[in-house]
């Protein structure tokens, strides 16, 4: 995982955020995600982005479809509004107690293009399922979220209880040790990073990491799982950004 030019604990590397990434990180944390350009100029100053650099980045982002502009107000596009929703869910996923059942999604459609297959894989991964073998995806039935109706033409959805060891199955589906190691490295890095730009960079990496958290029940996780601590750290940072926004806007 790459996140600066200098290596951190456990080989973690964090690349400094571009002006575009700073703007997106700030807007993704604002509800509703829209700000006048005069407020954005003040907000990005602590993160090392100057006014001229910001305006050039905003122009490119509008052209690329990242932002919508109304007069002097910039807002996230519909595509990035969906990303904000996923980010919010990653920080506070809804779960229920696990009774041993697993969700199973079986891909039944044939003759799909490579692009269609890639899109379906991305969607099933976003739903926090993992592929057991080609076309068969699983996860414990613990998430409080509806199954997308638009997947019905291509995917059959079941709830089942595998006969194999649930812990061994989870270990085979997700790289849990690797995820935990990166999570701990991020927490260590966050604990000693004080400058605003470095903290924004590290927390942007933390959000990306949380998006890949399978959100498994405690029974299936290795000891000292860092998911809860990483979510708490990011929630506290969101409050910091909210205060910064109130002070500068």
HELIX and SHEET records of a PDB file:
HELIX    1   1 UNK A    9  UNK A   11  5                                   3    
HELIX    2   2 UNK A   19  UNK A   28  1                                  10    
HELIX    3   3 UNK A   37  UNK A   44  1                                   8    
HELIX    4   4 UNK A   45  UNK A   47  5                                   3    
HELIX    5   5 UNK A   51  UNK A   64  1                                  14    
HELIX    6   6 UNK A   78  UNK A   91  1                                  14    
HELIX    7   7 UNK A  114  UNK A  126  1                                  13    
HELIX    8   8 UNK A  149  UNK A  151  5                                   3    
HELIX    9   9 UNK A  166  UNK A  173  1                                   8    
HELIX   10  10 UNK A  176  UNK A  192  1                                  17    
HELIX   11  11 UNK A  196  UNK A  211  1                                  16    
HELIX   12  12 UNK A  218  UNK A  220  5                                   3    
HELIX   13  13 UNK A  227  UNK A  248  1                                  22    
SHEET    1   A 3 UNK A  34  UNK A  36  0                                        
SHEET    2   A 3 UNK A  73  UNK A  76 -1                                        
SHEET    3   A 3 UNK A  67  UNK A  70 -1                                        
SHEET    1   B 4 UNK A 130  UNK A 133  0                                        
SHEET    2   B 4 UNK A 136  UNK A 140 -1                                        
SHEET    3   B 4 UNK A 102  UNK A 107 -1                                        
SHEET    4   B 4 UNK A 155  UNK A 160 -1                                        
END                                                                             
